[in-house]
Amino acid sequence: MSAVQKRRLAFDGCLPCRRRKKRCDLRKPTCLGCERNVLICSWINAPSRETHSTHFGKKSFKSTIKVPDSSNAVVQCRQPSSVASCVLKSPLAFFLYQHWLERTGNTMSAQRGQLNSFITVLPRLALNYPDTILQSLLALSGVHYANRNPNAQVSVETWTRLGLTLRALKHGLTAHATPQKSIDPVPLLTTTLVLCFIETTRGDRGSNLLHHLEAARFLLGQLLSSSVLSLIEDDVVEFLKEFYVYVEGITTLTGPSTEDRTSLLPGAEFDSTYTIPQLSSKSPGNLLGCSQELFNIIPEVQMLAQRCQRQSTEALNPTGSTDTSVVVELDDEYQELHNRISTWLPPLSASPDFAACALMYQEAVLCHLETAFLPSSWSHSLIRSRLLHFISLLATLPVDSPISATLTWPLVGFGVLSMDHSHRETIYERLSNMWDHLRLKNIEVSMTFLRRLWMEDPVSLSDGVKTPCTLEVDLGSIMRKMSVDITFV
């Protein structure tokens, strides 16, 4: 090989080979080195630099992008990396990026304008980490677009981006689990959280979200304990913490118990004693509004509910014996926890929509706690009272309010409990309006679940107990009995 050819291999190679200071064989679209190392092969001078338009959008990249639906906010992005520029040269990729800024980013958040971290923080991270975060952002935008406007070309682009995301994530997680390597956890953590929302948006029925959530749990712990934490912008850290706490909180209330969850990350063991990070007043409220304190309590609620369930199972065992001290301890914990939740009030600075949504979450969490601890004959009247309050609060919240996108779990939870036809109609109508407005597939799946549940004979879901007041009301248990998996985030 001549000296000229060697120089050409060195200077005309793909970006990953340049960064790794390896010779590139110039094979396209994926060189041998990238294929062997499971890297995303990107080229700084390919495809053509010509700018042209298609019906999907312009091929050129603009570093300042106007966001029409965010009160004329303007997102000032950093100068994109070479890889990001190459990715966004694709007309379909640029179209999905624009769709994110105009529609998807606002659908995912309860905030608007500069307060919306899905528009201000996440695109900034995406342009800095194009191999992982940008690819996942484009995939999520594509899934969301397809829910409203099915399109074969967009679908191919979406699944291509998702495949690239998973390939890069697999490589990154494997490298992160290698003790000799030091890998930045920010792109891996952000990507796993975006993948959680991809599963939500496409109506995950295979518990795929749990796979991503376990990786996110490990990566967030690594990030918060790392020495580089102080070097990361505060808005990024708070955004990622709130993102994780929201997904973990809803999954904790409706998914399998932490004891049944196992780590899916190579080289990592699942730690059931892991403490979910506490949110501070700096939390942007993109997903929780003003409900941060309530979500900080959710892990305690679910742990107590699981202990109560185990105690009830042991009490029903004829050969078992009831430990009085355990019962007293559970009662004390219940009273203390119930008092903390019931006396909580939204901050005075909260907007009316945020306050109404927070109070609805308060009713839902209290209902979850009471049905787990109290005998069904006692909890029935409480359930009805909380349901009536929930319905009255729901009437005050416009369906197009950004925060209403987070109400899927409370709506389905109270839909399971409702025995009144008018209440069921109200809940179903709200879910239907949310589906029309937001186009998140998990809402449609939830509507199907409720229709099926309401058509079922209650006896088949209550272990033979016929009276409505003793109907099993644990949403997670009902879904497992009906062989249904719904992601409510």
Summary of the structure (lengths in Angstrom):
residues: 489
radius of gyration: 24.6
end to end distance: 56.7
largest distance: 87.2
contacts: 1532
relative contact order: 0.07
helix: 63%
strand: 2%
